[in-house]
Each structure stands twice: as structure tokens, then as C-alpha cells.
Amino acid sequence: MSHPICIRLVGGSYTGEGRVEVKYHDAWGTVCDDGIIDTNAKSCLSRVGMWHGAIQKQSAPFGQGTGSIVLDDVSCTGTEKSIASCQHNGFTITNCNHSEDVGVVCFSVRLIGESTSNGTVIVKLGNTEGSVCDDNWDNDDASVVCGMLGYNGTTAQTVSNARFGEFSGQMWMDGVNCGDSESALAKCTFNGFGKNDCSHSEDAGVICYCSNLPYRVY
């Protein structure tokens, strides 16, 4: 028998990030980070209106919850409409404690200014878009962006000083420092969402290459 379940995000600084809490039998509880991967986060957030993608954060990054741990060893394919529809141990069956409460960040990227493979990097946190400052911006960072856009196996080039145009509004990221293993820009080291000393004249951009030639979509 399936159980109706509500989902919310708690403890984040912005809409679209926080500790995952689920309501089960009229009480709010948490989800253990055992087995949680990004596809699980995406399935979870389809129920809180964040359709555009998500990454998981382990070890109670948004603080420890209280009450029951409702789900453990969650395994999703990424197509489920709710995290409760994913495979798991069973409601409230867990060997975790609240130091393992999982959090998620609703996060996606797109490019503006020239084409789908060349442009100013725009990140979406929750329902709000913003740009990225070009401080420390390098080709490793650009490669992560291009990978998120689906240009797997490509090389990437950074673009600085708002070459593809300035964004207006929020600047979300500064001091980005990616290695060679991150699958999403939000997993790289940076100053923290909204923490920057930049202007939009420093908006970062990328060019995604395929077979060593610029791959342009018109």
C-alpha cells in the first residue's frame, strides 16, 4: 500500500536548497544520505516544484533534523515523480542518525548571448537566475559547465569580462575552483551563493568545443 507523502526543504539560505524533510503519518522527518545520489535528488524535488535539476549534499549540510528518519538507502532512476516512489528500505526503517540527514540544491546552468554552446554562464538556484564572476575562472570550470550542458567528451574554453554580454540581476557565484571530477558547478569550491565582490562587467562565459572545433548550434 502506498502512503501519501509531502516534501519540503528546510535550513537553506535561499529557496531551492535545504535539508530534505518528508511528512509521514502527520509528522515531519528526514532522509538518510545512504545511497542518495543526484538522480534521487531530482526525483525528490519534482514534488516541491524544482523541476530543473538538483545535486545532493551529504552529512547534514543544512543542519540536523529532529523526529524520525523516514527514508534510508534510497535508489531512484531519475524518472520518479516522488522520492517515495523510489526504491528504499521501507518507511522509518533505518540504521542512520541525524548527522547523516541529506540536503539538496536545485541548480542548473544555461548560456546566453550567442548560442547554446557559447555564451555567458547563467546559473539557476531555486527559481532565481544569476551569473558567475570571472575571478579565478579557468578551463576546468568551463569543462564542468559544458558537461552539465550535455557536451560530454568536449574541451572547453573560458571567456571573461562579459564577452558575450552582461547579465542583469543576481550574481550567484564567485571564486569558482573546479577540479577534474565534479559533475556540477555547485559541487566545485566557491565563495558561497550570493557572496561576491564583482560587477556584471566580470560575468564569466564559456565556449564548448567538439573535436577541437567550436561546436555552434544555430
Secondary structure, 3 states (H helix, E strand, C coil): CCCCCEEEEEECCCCCEEEEEEEECCEEEEEECCCCCHHHHHHHHCCCCCCCCEEEECCCCCCCCCCCEEECCCECCCCCCCHHHCECCCCCCCCCCHHHECEEEEEEEEEEECCCCEEEEEEEECCEEEEEECCCCCHHHHHHHHHHCCCCCCEEEEECCCCCCCCCCEEEECCCECCCCCCCHHHCECCCCCCCCCCHHHECEEEEEECCEECCCC
